[in-house]
Amino acid sequence: MSDSTPAPVSKTKKSVALSGVVAGNTAICTVGHAGDDLYYRGYDIADLAAHATFEEVAHLLVHGHLPAREELTAFHARLAALRGIPAPVRAILEQLPATAHAMGVLRTACSAL
């Protein structure tokens, strides 16, 4: 008869060897003051994820503050103006098969740029 006792399960130990070691200083984000928290320019990432748009967070990261309505409108317009694809790149992308993997298409577009 074989022993049917399950093998002991090893628990992964969390490494704390570098706890408290500063990897770099930045005014943009703070990591881990209360454990597993993340702050962008003083704002809790969970609050931003729940209440802010992508563009609002992008403005916060780039400009250092959440935008007022007028600033957000101008930021939207600036982002929209930068979204164009040059005609030669568009021509290359239009020749790719519709079944091409999105990451391959993105890689091709970046190479063409």
C-alpha positions in Angstrom: 0.0 0.0 0.0 1.2 3.5 -0.8 0.9 6.4 1.6 -1.8 8.7 0.4 -0.8 11.6 2.7 -0.5 14.7 0.6 2.9 16.3 0.2 3.3 19.4 2.4 2.6 22.7 0.6 5.4 25.2 0.7 4.4 28.7 1.4 6.1 31.4 -0.6 8.0 33.7 1.7 7.8 37.4 0.9 11.3 38.8 0.6 12.0 41.8 2.8 15.7 42.1 2.1 15.2 45.4 0.3 12.3 46.7 2.4 12.9 50.4 3.1 15.6 50.8 0.5 15.0 53.8 -1.7 15.2 52.9 -5.4 14.7 56.4 -6.6 13.1 59.7 -5.7 10.2 61.2 -7.7 7.6 63.8 -7.3 5.2 61.8 -9.4 4.4 58.7 -7.4 4.7 57.2 -4.0 4.6 53.5 -3.4 4.0 51.5 -0.2 3.7 54.0 2.7 0.9 52.1 4.2 1.7 48.7 2.7 0.2 48.1 -0.8 -0.7 51.7 -1.6 0.2 53.8 -4.7 -0.2 57.5 -5.0 0.1 59.8 -8.0 1.1 63.3 -7.0 -0.6 62.8 -3.7 -3.8 61.2 -5.0 -4.6 57.6 -4.1 -4.6 55.5 -7.3 -7.8 53.7 -6.1 -9.6 57.1 -5.9 -8.3 58.1 -9.3 -9.3 54.8 -10.9 -12.8 55.2 -9.5 -13.4 58.8 -10.2 -11.1 60.2 -12.8 -10.8 59.7 -16.6 -7.6 58.6 -18.4 -7.1 62.1 -19.7 -7.5 63.6 -16.2 -4.9 61.3 -14.8 -2.6 61.9 -17.8 -2.9 65.7 -17.2 -2.1 65.1 -13.5 1.0 63.2 -14.3 2.2 65.6 -17.0 1.2 69.0 -15.4 1.2 68.2 -11.7 -2.4 68.9 -10.9 -5.9 67.7 -11.8 -7.3 69.9 -14.6 -10.1 72.4 -14.4 -12.8 72.0 -17.0 -11.2 74.5 -19.4 -7.8 72.8 -19.0 -9.3 69.4 -19.6 -11.0 70.6 -22.8 -7.7 72.1 -24.1 -5.9 68.9 -23.1 -8.5 66.7 -25.0 -8.0 68.9 -28.1 -4.2 68.7 -27.9 -4.3 64.9 -27.5 -6.8 64.6 -30.4 -4.5 66.7 -32.6 -1.6 64.3 -31.9 -3.5 61.1 -32.8 -3.0 61.3 -36.6 -1.2 58.6 -38.4 1.1 59.7 -41.2 -0.1 58.7 -44.7 2.9 56.4 -45.4 2.3 54.5 -42.1 -1.4 54.3 -42.8 -0.7 52.7 -46.2 1.5 50.1 -44.6 -1.1 49.2 -42.0 -3.8 49.0 -44.6 -1.8 46.2 -46.3 -1.7 44.0 -43.2 -4.2 41.2 -43.0 -7.2 41.8 -40.8 -6.3 38.7 -38.9 -2.9 40.1 -37.8 -2.2 40.1 -34.1 -2.7 43.6 -32.6 0.8 43.6 -31.1 2.3 42.7 -34.4 0.4 45.6 -36.0 1.6 48.0 -33.3 5.2 46.8 -33.7 5.0 47.3 -37.5 3.5 50.8 -37.1 6.3 51.8 -34.6 9.0 50.4 -37.0 7.4 52.4 -39.8 7.4 55.6 -37.8 
